[in-house]
Amino acid sequence: MAASCPQCGFEAVDGDECPRCGTLVAFHCDPLRIRVGPPAAPVVAPGAAWARPGRPAGLWIRALAFFLDGLFLMAVNFVRGVLAGVVLGEAAEDSPV
């Protein structure tokens, strides 16, 4: 990057740093270009080592997930029904009608 230093005015700045005063020229031109070292490696959770990003799940794994979701929702609705039956059953026994 052939530019002049914004701090001291030195004309022959070839890199990101002025050889005369040490000012980071790129910081004054574009603050988003400055990085403090190499980019960090992506963090992978221990349990997600088998997952491949960008590849959708196959038909059978999605069908299994759909089936398990249905079982879970059925169990939740069963518990809700039992609780509602207990609460409404007691209320119906106390009713004068």
TABEL-V23997 format. One record per backbone hydrogen bond with DSSP energy under -1.0 kcal/mol. CO is the residue of the C=O (numbers start at 1). NH is the residue of the N-H. Records with the same first field share a line. If there is no record, write none. Layout:
CO: NH / NH
//
This chain:
3: 13
5: 9
10: 5
11: 13
13: 3
16: 25 / 26
18: 22
23: 18 / 25
25: 29
26: 30
30: 33
45: 48
52: 55
58: 62
59: 63
60: 64
61: 65
62: 66
63: 67
64: 68
65: 69
66: 70
67: 71
68: 72
69: 73
70: 74
71: 75
72: 76
73: 77
74: 78
75: 79
76: 80
77: 81
78: 82
79: 83
80: 84
81: 85
82: 86
83: 87
84: 88
85: 89
86: 90
87: 91
88: 92
89: 93
90: 94
//
